[in-house]
Amino acid sequence: IKNRSSPVDYLVTLEAHQRKMLFTLEMPANIQSDTIKDYYLSTELLLLNRYNIHQLTQYQARSYNDFFLDKTNQQELDDALVLSGDANPETRTMGQQLRDKYQTDEAIIKQALDFFRQQPFYYSRQPASMVTNQADEFLFQYQRGFCEHFASSFVILMRAAGIPSRVVTGYQGMEKNPVGNYYIVRQSNAHAWAE
């Protein structure tokens, strides 16, 4: 990881959420805490505690918002092409057709994005239950879902076309408290997108 910006130092007060994730800005460099001693950076670039957070926790963090990864190792690229079992045959077929028709990854991505733009997709927090082939059902039947439906379907489509992809999760948006001069990031700000 190479940082191209000055560090951002900040204080995080994290509610007990019964998970291992430690909220940080990208790219976390380190944290300092009296209670959190055993944390690591995952391959998805998330800062994780070894144990679930069971109590209100506070820590100083340092992040670099402008960075790039020197290289992606072959195992990460291979993992970003895996399609499990034989699920979502329609999505896989569409991905293979895109690969057969277009010569470059950029052209395939453009066509896939055009598909999302041209079809009547709608964002919904209460989509229909999609159980068997979620990407197929979302892309070709219901076309209603939330960010995870859009991101995961796009990733399956890209992997079927031979383009390494993954779903990334994080937070989008926050609320500034002008009195205390701090930001509140709620679970309702959680978001997923494709990388």
FIMAR-455430 format. One record per residue (C-alpha): x, y, z; residue in one letter. Coordinates in pm, whole numbers, padded with zeros to 5 digits, always signed. Layout:
residues N
XYZa...
end
This chain:
residues 195
+00000+00000+00000i+00137+00340-00095k-00011+00649+00063n-00031+00962-00147r-00181+01198+00109s-00127+01332+00455s-00277+01119+00730p-00617+01193+00881v-00623+01148+01258d-00960+01108+01430y-01137+00969+01734l-01398+00692+01696v-01662+00605+01953t-01807+00270+01849l-02128+00129+01990e-02128-00237+02089a-02238-00410+01769h-02148-00773+01844q-01921-00794+01537r-01548-00769+01477k-01548-00469+01243m-01372-00155+01361l-01505+00154+01185f-01232+00351+01009t-01190+00570+00708l-00993+00428+00418e-00700+00335+00432m-00656+00256+00802p-00294+00272+00911a-00330+00211+01283n-00543+00263+01590i-00459+00334+01952q-00685+00212+02228s-00671+00097+02587d-00918-00183+02513t-00842-00292+02154i-00505-00460+02126k-00554-00746+01882d-00668-00619+01541y-00568-00681+01180y-00632-00559+00827l-00832-00813+00627s-00774-00895+00261t-01087-00683+00196e-00901-00391+00360l-01128-00383+00665l-00986-00328+01009l-01109-00617+01224l-01076-00695+01591n-01003-01058+01677r-01310-01057+01904y-01661-00917+01872n-01716-00569+02013i-01938-00619+02321h-01909-00276+02481q-01888+00090+02393l-01535+00132+02261t-01328+00438+02183q-01006+00456+01983y-00779+00701+01804q-00735+00613+01437a-00512+00720+01153r-00607+00674+00788s-00484+00779+00446y-00769+00874+00212n-00556+00882-00104d-00371+00555-00157f-00311+00278-00407f-00218-00086-00377l+00119-00176-00523d-00002-00508-00652k-00275-00759-00614t-00151-01109-00559n-00258-01391-00788q-00463-01562-00516q-00676-01248-00469e-00735-01228-00844l-00824-01597-00860d-01063-01557-00565d-01227-01263-00744a-01323-01494-01033l-01482-01775-00833v-01845-01861-00905l-01991-02112-00663s-02170-02421-00787g-02400-02383-01085d-02619-02106-00945a-02746-01814-01156n-02725-01976-01502p-02889-01680-01681e-02644-01431-01532t-02352-01658-01620r-02476-01695-01976t-02508-01318-02012m-02152-01273-01881g-02016-01531-02123q-02205-01367-02411q-02055-01030-02319l-01706-01187-02318r-01769-01349-02657d-01903-01028-02814k-01668-00762-02674y-01291-00770-02684q-01192-00559-02382t-01283-00556-02016d-01377-00190-02050e-01627-00265-02329a-01780-00549-02127i-01816-00328-01820i-01973-00051-02028k-02229-00291-02177q-02316-00431-01833a-02361-00082-01690l-02575+00012-01991d-02792-00292-01918f-02849-00166-01562f-02929+00183-01691r-03165+00073-01968q-03372-00181-01774q-03640-00070-01527p-03438-00139-01209f-03566+00016-00888y-03407+00061-00548y-03621-00097-00278s-03555-00166+00088r-03822-00437+00081q-03760-00641-00234p-03926-00972-00313a-03771-01277-00153s-03502-01411-00387m-03385-01751-00270v-03277-01989-00544t-03076-01790-00797n-03066-01443-00649q-02878-01271-00931a-03101-01427-01199d-03415-01337-01007e-03297-00981-00948f-03167-00913-01300l-03433-01086-01508f-03745-01117-01296q-03798-00869-01011y-03552-00587-01090q-03615-00441-00744r-03361-00454-00466g-03115-00264-00253f-02745-00197-00293c-02639-00553-00213e-02862-00692-00490h-02717-00450-00745f-02356-00507-00635a-02366-00886-00603s-02548-00932-00935s-02296-00709-01111f-02008-00904-00953v-02149-01240-01065i-02199-01099-01415l-01840-00970-01428m-01691-01292-01293r-01885-01488-01555a-01727-01258-01814a-01381-01330-01673g-01330-00996-01496i-01209-01024-01134p-01469-00858-00912s-01591-00850-00555r-01855-00690-00340v-01721-00417-00113v-01909-00296+00191t-01874+00016+00396g-02064+00331+00478y-02191+00611+00261q-02299+00930+00427g-02303+01062+00779m-02458+01333+00991e-02255+01618+01135k-02327+01730+01488n-02249+02105+01465p-02256+02154+01841v-02004+01883+01925g-01820+01915+01592n-01826+01541+01521y-01990+01305+01272y-02242+01030+01341i-02229+00727+01113v-02528+00498+01160r-02587+00142+01047q-02848+00287+00810s-02550+00442+00625n-02420+00093+00539a-02366+00044+00168h-02239-00218-00077a-02084-00169-00420w-01883-00362-00676a-01508-00340-00718e
end
